[in-house]
Amino acid sequence: MYRLFYDETKQHLYQIDPDGRETVLADSFPSMPEYSPDRSKAIYISPLEWECPGSLYLFNLESGDITELISPDDNQNIPKYAIWLSNTTVAYIFGYGLGTVAVGGNVFIINIENQKVKPITKYSGEIQITKLEVTESSLKLFGIRYTDDIYAKFVEFQESISLEEIEKNI
């Protein structure tokens, strides 16, 4: 079985193979890896740095295989945050990657087995989801809602979506 090690000081992600050999997996400010509930897979975004287009990757801890799940699109939208919903489903935030107004984005899910993507939210630019949290029965969305026309003032925004409702979209 492979392992991952995240060096917070260097901001590098290392793969440790079954023989104990260490290899740099990502050295351009990757996110910390998030492990699937059964701990057989991990996801990470690399790079995860301001105005740097990154991709969402899947690392198979059993085989050592890496799959690029989500890459930047033609409109400069990028994955910004990701979390496991189940062993086969990942929720992620996808939004515009440039500037200071688009701090988050909308929420999507991807089935890692068939790589089908479905939108969960379709907010206008005034609502920016920046963090996700999974509870026993729901996916909690955290972010901001801009309150003025020039996107300078905002208030906190929260919403919950039932996991049962999300499963209908898979």
C-alpha distance (Angstrom), angle and dihedral (degrees) to the residues before:
residue distance angle dihedral
M1 . . .
Y2 3.78 . .
R3 3.78 123.7 .
L4 3.78 133.9 -157.5
F5 3.77 126.9 -138.8
Y6 3.81 122.7 -166.8
D7 3.80 114.8 -156.3
E8 3.81 105.2 -154.5
T9 3.80 93.6 -169.5
K10 3.80 96.0 54.3
Q11 3.81 93.4 26.8
H12 3.80 90.5 -132.5
L13 3.79 129.4 138.3
Y14 3.80 116.9 -141.0
Q15 3.78 130.8 -162.6
I16 3.79 115.1 -145.1
D17 3.80 111.2 -160.0
P18 3.83 124.2 -147.1
D19 3.83 89.9 -93.0
G20 3.81 91.7 55.6
R21 3.82 96.6 -105.6
E22 3.82 113.8 147.6
T23 3.80 121.2 -141.4
V24 3.78 127.7 178.7
L25 3.79 106.0 -114.2
A26 3.81 98.0 177.8
D27 3.80 128.0 3.2
S28 3.80 101.9 170.4
F29 3.81 102.5 86.5
P30 3.81 100.4 -70.2
S31 3.77 121.8 -174.7
M32 3.76 120.1 -105.7
P33 3.81 109.1 -87.8
E34 3.80 118.4 -101.9
Y35 3.80 115.0 -148.7
S36 3.80 126.6 -139.6
P37 3.81 115.5 -114.5
D38 3.83 90.6 -102.6
R39 3.86 90.5 46.0
S40 3.83 92.0 -127.8
K41 3.81 95.0 114.7
A42 3.78 139.8 29.9
I43 3.79 134.9 -160.0
Y44 3.79 129.3 -153.0
I45 3.79 139.2 165.5
S46 3.79 119.8 -128.4
P47 2.91 125.1 -140.1
L48 3.80 100.1 15.0
E49 3.77 98.1 178.6
W50 3.80 133.5 123.7
E51 3.82 112.1 -79.8
C52 3.82 92.7 -3.9
P53 3.80 114.5 120.7
G54 3.79 107.8 -126.5
S55 3.78 135.7 178.8
L56 3.80 134.2 -136.7
Y57 3.80 111.1 -117.3
L58 3.80 133.3 -165.2
F59 3.81 117.7 -147.9
N60 3.80 117.4 -163.5
L61 3.81 105.9 -145.8
E62 3.81 91.8 -162.6
S63 3.82 98.6 53.1
G64 3.81 103.5 18.2
D65 3.82 90.5 -124.6
I66 3.81 119.0 149.3
T67 3.81 122.6 -152.9
E68 3.78 126.1 -172.4
L69 3.81 102.7 -134.2
I70 3.82 102.1 176.0
S71 3.79 127.3 15.6
P72 3.81 130.9 -177.7
D73 3.80 112.8 -76.5
D74 3.80 130.2 -134.3
N75 3.83 90.7 -93.0
Q76 3.84 91.8 58.6
N77 3.81 94.1 -105.9
I78 3.79 113.7 150.3
P79 3.81 139.0 -176.3
K80 3.82 108.7 -95.8
Y81 3.80 105.5 174.4
A82 3.82 135.9 5.3
I83 3.79 137.5 -170.7
W84 3.81 135.5 175.9
L85 3.81 119.0 -108.8
S86 3.81 93.7 178.8
N87 3.80 138.3 -19.8
T88 3.81 89.4 -76.9
T89 3.81 104.5 30.1
V90 3.80 130.9 70.4
A91 3.81 126.2 -173.1
Y92 3.79 115.6 -152.5
I93 3.79 141.3 175.4
F94 3.80 114.7 -122.7
G95 3.79 120.8 -173.3
Y96 3.77 148.1 138.0
G97 3.78 109.9 -55.0
L98 3.79 102.3 -154.0
G99 3.80 133.1 73.3
T100 3.78 132.6 14.4
V101 3.82 101.8 -84.8
A102 3.81 98.7 66.6
V103 3.80 97.0 62.4
G104 3.81 92.9 153.4
G105 3.76 136.0 -1.3
N106 3.78 144.2 -159.6
V107 3.80 127.5 -40.0
F108 3.79 123.3 -110.7
I109 3.79 134.7 172.1
I110 3.77 128.2 -141.4
N111 3.78 127.2 -162.8
I112 3.81 102.7 -141.1
E113 3.81 93.0 -155.0
N114 3.81 97.4 58.9
Q115 3.85 97.5 13.5
K116 3.81 91.6 -129.7
V117 3.80 112.6 159.3
K118 3.81 124.7 -152.6
P119 3.81 128.6 -178.0
I120 3.80 116.0 -122.9
T121 3.82 97.9 -177.7
K122 3.78 132.5 27.9
Y123 3.80 102.1 -171.0
S124 3.78 121.9 164.4
G125 3.80 116.7 -116.9
E126 3.79 92.1 -87.4
I127 3.82 90.6 74.7
Q128 3.80 116.8 60.4
I129 3.81 119.3 -176.0
T130 3.81 109.4 -151.8
K131 3.81 105.4 168.5
L132 3.80 139.4 27.5
E133 3.79 130.5 -157.1
V134 3.80 127.7 -172.8
T135 3.79 119.7 -144.8
E136 3.78 128.8 179.2
S137 3.80 92.5 -85.0
S138 3.81 108.8 13.3
L139 3.76 149.9 36.5
K140 3.79 109.8 -123.1
L141 3.79 117.2 -149.5
F142 3.79 120.5 -155.4
G143 3.76 127.2 -174.0
I144 3.77 145.1 100.4
R145 3.79 138.3 -68.2
Y146 3.79 116.0 -149.6
T147 3.81 111.5 -131.9
D148 3.80 101.9 -167.0
D149 3.79 137.1 55.5
I150 3.80 95.7 -110.3
Y151 3.82 95.9 50.9
A152 3.81 93.9 -119.3
K153 3.83 100.7 116.8
F154 3.77 125.6 52.8
V155 3.79 145.8 165.2
E156 3.77 129.6 -147.0
F157 3.79 115.5 -87.6
Q158 3.81 128.3 -157.1
E159 3.76 134.2 174.3
S160 3.79 136.4 163.8
I161 3.78 127.1 -146.2
S162 3.79 119.4 -166.3
L163 3.79 115.5 -116.0
E164 3.79 87.1 -134.0
E165 3.82 89.4 60.4
I166 3.81 91.2 47.4
E167 3.81 91.7 50.0
K168 3.80 88.3 58.5
N169 3.82 87.6 62.0
I170 3.81 95.6 51.3
